[in-house]
Amino acid sequence: MNSYLLLGLSCLFLCQCKTVKISGTVPNPPIKHLAVVNNEDVHMDDFQSQMVEQIRAMGIQTTVVPAPPGNADYLTYTANWRWDIGMYLWRFTATLHRPQGALRSVMYGNTGLDLRKFGEAQDKIREPMRELLLGRP
């Protein structure tokens, strides 16, 4: 009985509980310029600038705006951190909007006891952002 309990606890410690969920359709025509709506509720230094740099690395011209523009493609996002021995990116959501409305969204979540949840936030969101904007990781 004790060995089963130990095995079960070991599995909990080693399991990775990362999820990435994508919904909506891939942008067509592809995005050439994107406005990123500033989210003052995200309190991690440099998170927005790192996200903008990742978008630019995909070949998309990017500007940060204070509010959603009425006639352009834009991105809204949230990011939340949690404490577990150290801070880690717990949940990230981003939604791509076209002037007609929301087109595509991504949700990244990370929970559990896997130590791979720690690390730089920009490394955690790179793949979900590429999937959101380009349709491929």
ZIRADA-V299276 format. One record per residue. RES is the residue in one letter. OMEGA is omega in whole degrees, -180 to 180 (999 if undefined). D_FIRST is the distance of its C-alpha to the first C-alpha in whole Angstrom. Layout:
res: {RES & RES}
omega: {OMEGA & OMEGA}
d_first: {D_FIRST & D_FIRST}
//
This chain:
res: {M & N & S & Y & L & L & L & G & L & S & C & L & F & L & C & Q & C & K & T & V & K & I & S & G & T & V & P & N & P & P & I & K & H & L & A & V & V & N & N & E & D & V & H & M & D & D & F & Q & S & Q & M & V & E & Q & I & R & A & M & G & I & Q & T & T & V & V & P & A & P & P & G & N & A & D & Y & L & T & Y & T & A & N & W & R & W & D & I & G & M & Y & L & W & R & F & T & A & T & L & H & R & P & Q & G & A & L & R & S & V & M & Y & G & N & T & G & L & D & L & R & K & F & G & E & A & Q & D & K & I & R & E & P & M & R & E & L & L & L & G & R & P}
omega: {-180 & 180 & 177 & 177 & 178 & 178 & 179 & 178 & 177 & 178 & 178 & -179 & -175 & -175 & 175 & -177 & 177 & 176 & 173 & 180 & 179 & 174 & 179 & -176 & 178 & -178 & 177 & 7 & -180 & -179 & 176 & 179 & -177 & 173 & 177 & -179 & -179 & 177 & -178 & 179 & 176 & -170 & 178 & 180 & 174 & -179 & -178 & -179 & 177 & 178 & 178 & 178 & 177 & 178 & 178 & 178 & 176 & 179 & -179 & 176 & -172 & 172 & 176 & -178 & -179 & -178 & -180 & 176 & -177 & -171 & -177 & 173 & 178 & -176 & 170 & -176 & 170 & 177 & -179 & 180 & 175 & -180 & 173 & -171 & 177 & 179 & 175 & 178 & -176 & -178 & 176 & 174 & 176 & 180 & 176 & -179 & 168 & -179 & -180 & -180 & -179 & -177 & -172 & 178 & 178 & 175 & 175 & 177 & -179 & 179 & 175 & -172 & -179 & -178 & 177 & 177 & 178 & 179 & -176 & -179 & -178 & 177 & -179 & -175 & -176 & -178 & 177 & 179 & 178 & 178 & -179 & -171 & -176 & -179 & 178 & 180 & 999}
d_first: {0 & 4 & 5 & 5 & 6 & 9 & 10 & 11 & 13 & 14 & 16 & 17 & 19 & 20 & 21 & 25 & 26 & 30 & 32 & 35 & 37 & 41 & 43 & 47 & 49 & 50 & 53 & 56 & 59 & 57 & 57 & 59 & 60 & 57 & 57 & 54 & 54 & 54 & 51 & 51 & 48 & 46 & 46 & 45 & 48 & 49 & 46 & 49 & 51 & 49 & 48 & 52 & 52 & 49 & 51 & 55 & 53 & 53 & 56 & 57 & 59 & 57 & 59 & 57 & 59 & 58 & 58 & 58 & 61 & 63 & 64 & 61 & 58 & 55 & 52 & 50 & 47 & 44 & 41 & 39 & 37 & 34 & 33 & 29 & 30 & 33 & 35 & 34 & 36 & 34 & 36 & 39 & 42 & 45 & 47 & 50 & 53 & 57 & 60 & 59 & 55 & 52 & 51 & 48 & 45 & 42 & 39 & 36 & 33 & 31 & 27 & 24 & 23 & 25 & 27 & 30 & 31 & 33 & 36 & 40 & 40 & 43 & 40 & 38 & 41 & 43 & 41 & 41 & 45 & 46 & 44 & 46 & 49 & 50 & 47 & 45 & 43}
//
